Amino acid sequence: MNLMNPYTIPSTVLLQCVDEETLLFNSANGLFFALNETGAMLWEEMTHATTLHAVIEKMVEVYDVERKQLEADLIAFSQTLVTQGLLSFEQA
């Protein structure tokens, strides 16, 4: 996974907030995916960007976070989203 590869969020993915929990729903497979607070922040930034690099740049600017740790966390999170059908990357 390259930080510069564009990604898309499938149109079948919907965001639902229930009480204090953030859920992603993939209507293509009928599955819900719960996000913790950090995941919800990452997802929010991901909806406004098209590459992980852009998400990292924005989050480093706004939050007090180490770039290397953020990169590792965002890559792991993105890989999980891809596995769940909630995100797809264009190949270089």
MODANOR-V379112 format. One record per residue. N is the residue number from 1. RES is the residue in one letter. PSI is psi in degrees with one decimal (NA if undefined). Layout:
BEGIN
((N,RES,PSI) (N,RES,PSI))
END
This chain:
BEGIN
((1,M,123.0) (2,N,133.6) (3,L,-19.8) (4,M,-9.1) (5,N,129.0) (6,P,146.3) (7,Y,162.4) (8,T,149.9) (9,I,118.2) (10,P,147.5) (11,S,-12.5) (12,T,-3.8) (13,V,125.7) (14,L,147.2) (15,L,134.1) (16,Q,129.1) (17,C,123.0) (18,V,118.7) (19,D,-118.1) (20,E,18.3) (21,E,138.9) (22,T,126.1) (23,L,141.1) (24,L,135.9) (25,F,126.6) (26,N,104.1) (27,S,-14.9) (28,A,-33.7) (29,N,-2.3) (30,G,15.9) (31,L,143.8) (32,F,149.3) (33,F,117.3) (34,A,138.4) (35,L,136.4) (36,N,-177.6) (37,E,-43.2) (38,T,-44.9) (39,G,-39.5) (40,A,-39.5) (41,M,-43.9) (42,L,-46.0) (43,W,-44.2) (44,E,-46.5) (45,E,-36.8) (46,M,-27.6) (47,T,-15.4) (48,H,-1.5) (49,A,174.9) (50,T,-4.9) (51,T,155.0) (52,L,-32.2) (53,H,-44.4) (54,A,-37.8) (55,V,-45.4) (56,I,-46.3) (57,E,-44.0) (58,K,-44.3) (59,M,-35.8) (60,V,-34.6) (61,E,-37.5) (62,V,-39.2) (63,Y,154.5) (64,D,88.5) (65,V,145.6) (66,E,131.7) (67,R,-47.9) (68,K,-42.0) (69,Q,-41.4) (70,L,-44.1) (71,E,-47.6) (72,A,-45.0) (73,D,-42.3) (74,L,-38.4) (75,I,-45.6) (76,A,-43.9) (77,F,-45.0) (78,S,-40.1) (79,Q,-39.2) (80,T,-43.5) (81,L,-40.9) (82,V,-45.8) (83,T,-35.3) (84,Q,-0.7) (85,G,21.3) (86,L,-4.4) (87,L,145.8) (88,S,144.5) (89,F,142.3) (90,E,142.0) (91,Q,144.7) (92,A,NA))
END
